[in-house]
Amino acid sequence: MSAMTQAFGKGGPAVSRIGQGTWNIERAQRSEAIAALRRGLDLGLSHIDSAEMYGDGRAEEITGEAIAGRRDEVFLVSKVLPHNASKAGTRKACEQSLRRLRTDRLDCYLLHWRGSYPLAETFAAFENLRTEGKILSWGVSNFDVADLDEALKLAGPGKVACNQVLYHLRERAIEHAVIPWCEKNGVAVTAYSPFGQDDFPEDRSAQGELLAEIASTHGASPRQVALAFLTRNPSVFAIPKAAKAGHAQDNAGALGLQLSDDDIARLDAAFPRGPKPRGLPML
């Protein structure tokens, strides 16, 4: 396993620690979005994340076109919406996602967030899909520790492959309890919106200047530094969206970036994680 990949969950496959998100990618020019995803694949960003919710399936369609002929290069993830997560609804949603993605399988399938259907029902559907080979693993998204405890109790150890959660420099709440829980139980953590929602530090701010200073010492960009910081923990992956090939190339530059202990300490001080929140932040 290289420094650019890590195990996706306990005993899971080696997956690129920096991947490609597709939330809102349908808002970009389609040809540019497809070119960006393909450029990311060329550079080793093999972990691609989508969801039936994104653009009402259009993001999956764009992803499917981008990976056509290259499916075996990709660790492909999608998500079922809570209101579709009944036993029958999960199967139907998965099969529709597979059609849009032009593939016969997902490497991991997630419950997007908790809804009204019992977790036991959704997980039973996941297990049936896994037995049939339509999904190779499954997990959850936007789960706090209490939810994870319930999921582990229902599914047993080694079944929940991933928890996808909000995580960026200015939102580090998951470091209090979620990341430690996932580490202890062999669950991969995938950071969505790793640059925040229009919340990346401005160049002339103190935080932005620190990122630029650290970046210059490594011949890197500030965003590469941010991604390297977020994935400093071996259980954490990040899935930044790139709707342009140049952005995908910049994101890929974080794969080989190793921050020093001093870099990490300075970033930790500049972007304090704050007190433990009452609830899990999510978008």
Residue pairs with C-beta under 8 A, 6 or more apart in sequence:
1 7
1 14
2 14
3 255
3 256
3 258
4 16
4 17
4 18
4 44
4 255
4 256
5 14
5 15
5 16
5 17
6 14
6 15
6 17
6 234
6 235
6 237
7 13
7 14
7 15
7 188
8 14
8 15
8 75
8 108
8 137
8 161
8 162
8 188
8 237
9 137
9 139
9 160
9 161
9 162
9 186
9 187
9 188
10 158
10 185
10 186
10 187
11 158
11 186
12 137
12 161
12 188
13 75
13 107
15 46
15 47
15 75
15 188
15 237
16 44
16 45
16 46
16 47
16 75
16 237
16 255
17 47
17 231
17 236
17 237
17 238
17 255
18 45
18 47
18 227
18 231
18 237
18 238
18 239
18 240
18 251
18 252
18 254
18 255
19 45
19 46
19 47
19 48
19 49
19 75
19 190
19 237
19 238
19 239
19 240
20 36
20 37
20 40
20 45
20 47
20 48
20 49
20 239
20 240
20 241
20 242
20 248
20 251
21 49
21 192
21 193
21 239
21 240
21 241
22 37
22 48
22 49
22 50
22 51
22 54
22 59
22 60
22 62
22 63
22 241
23 51
23 54
23 59
23 192
23 193
23 241
24 54
24 55
24 59
24 241
25 33
25 37
25 54
25 55
25 59
25 62
25 63
25 241
25 243
26 33
26 54
26 55
26 58
26 59
26 62
27 55
27 243
28 36
28 243
28 244
29 243
30 62
32 243
32 244
32 245
33 62
33 66
33 243
34 62
34 65
34 66
35 244
35 245
36 242
36 243
36 244
36 245
36 247
36 248
37 48
37 62
37 63
37 66
37 67
37 242
37 248
38 66
38 70
38 245
39 245
39 248
39 249
40 48
40 242
40 248
40 251
40 252
41 48
41 66
41 67
41 70
41 73
41 74
43 248
43 249
43 252
43 255
44 252
44 255
45 248
45 251
45 252
45 255
46 73
46 74
46 75
47 74
47 75
47 77
47 237
47 239
48 63
48 67
48 74
48 75
48 76
48 77
49 77
49 78
49 164
49 190
49 192
49 239
50 59
50 60
50 63
50 76
50 77
50 78
50 79
50 97
50 101
51 59
51 60
51 78
51 79
51 81
51 110
51 112
52 60
52 78
52 79
52 80
52 81
52 84
52 93
52 96
52 97
53 79
53 81
53 112
54 60
57 96
57 97
57 100
60 78
60 97
60 100
60 101
61 100
61 101
63 76
63 101
64 100
64 101
64 102
64 103
65 102
67 73
67 74
67 76
67 101
67 102
67 103
68 102
71 102
71 103
74 107
75 107
75 108
76 101
76 103
76 105
76 106
76 107
76 108
77 106
77 107
77 108
77 109
77 110
77 162
77 190
78 94
78 97
78 101
78 106
78 109
78 110
79 109
79 110
79 111
79 112
79 141
79 164
80 89
80 90
80 93
80 94
80 97
80 109
80 110
80 111
80 112
80 122
81 93
81 112
81 115
82 111
82 112
82 113
82 114
82 115
82 116
82 117
83 89
83 115
83 116
84 90
84 92
84 93
85 93
85 111
85 115
85 117
85 121
85 122
85 125
86 117
86 121
86 122
86 125
87 121
87 122
87 124
87 125
87 128
88 125
89 117
89 125
90 122
90 125
90 126
90 129
91 125
91 128
91 129
94 106
94 109
94 129
94 134
94 135
95 134
97 106
98 104
98 105
98 106
98 134
104 133
104 134
105 133
105 134
105 135
105 136
106 134
106 135
106 136
107 135
107 136
107 137
108 135
108 136
108 137
108 138
108 139
108 161
108 162
109 126
109 129
109 135
109 137
109 138
109 139
110 138
110 139
110 140
110 141
110 162
110 164
111 119
111 122
111 139
111 140
111 141
112 141
112 142
113 141
113 142
113 143
113 282
114 142
114 143
114 147
119 150
119 151
119 154
120 154
123 138
123 151
123 154
123 155
123 159
126 135
126 138
127 138
127 159
129 135
129 138
130 136
130 137
130 138
137 161
137 162
138 159
138 160
138 161
139 160
139 161
139 162
139 163
139 164
139 187
139 188
140 147
140 148
140 151
140 160
140 162
140 163
140 164
141 163
141 164
141 165
141 192
142 164
142 165
142 166
142 280
142 282
143 151
143 163
143 165
143 178
143 280
144 177
144 178
144 279
144 280
145 177
145 178
145 181
148 160
148 163
148 178
148 181
148 182
148 185
148 187
151 160
152 160
152 185
157 185
157 186
158 186
160 185
160 187
161 187
161 188
162 187
162 188
162 189
162 190
163 178
163 182
163 187
163 188
163 189
163 190
164 189
164 190
164 191
164 192
164 239
165 174
165 178
165 189
165 190
165 191
165 192
165 280
165 282
166 174
166 191
166 192
166 193
166 280
166 281
166 282
166 283
167 174
167 189
167 191
167 192
167 193
167 194
167 230
167 236
167 238
168 191
168 193
168 194
168 195
168 196
168 199
168 226
168 230
169 196
169 200
169 201
169 207
169 226
169 229
169 230
169 267
169 271
170 196
170 199
170 201
170 271
171 196
171 281
172 271
172 272
172 273
172 274
173 273
173 274
173 276
173 277
173 280
173 281
174 189
174 280
175 273
176 273
176 276
176 277
177 276
178 189
178 280
179 189
179 233
179 235
179 236
181 187
182 188
182 189
182 235
183 233
183 235
187 235
188 235
188 236
188 237
189 233
189 235
189 236
189 237
190 236
190 237
190 238
190 239
191 230
191 231
191 236
191 237
191 238
191 239
192 239
192 283
193 283
194 226
194 227
194 230
194 238
194 239
194 240
195 223
195 226
195 240
197 283
200 222
200 223
200 226
201 207
201 208
201 211
201 222
202 208
203 209
203 212
206 270
207 270
207 271
208 222
210 266
210 267
210 270
211 222
211 225
211 226
211 267
212 222
214 220
214 225
214 259
214 263
214 266
214 267
215 221
215 222
215 224
215 225
217 263
218 224
218 225
218 257
218 259
220 228
220 253
220 254
220 257
221 250
221 253
223 240
223 250
223 251
223 254
224 250
224 251
224 253
224 254
224 257
225 254
225 257
225 259
225 263
225 267
227 238
227 240
227 251
227 254
227 257
228 254
228 257
228 258
228 259
229 259
229 263
229 264
229 267
230 236
230 238
231 237
231 238
231 254
232 259
232 264
238 254
240 251
242 248
242 250
242 251
259 267
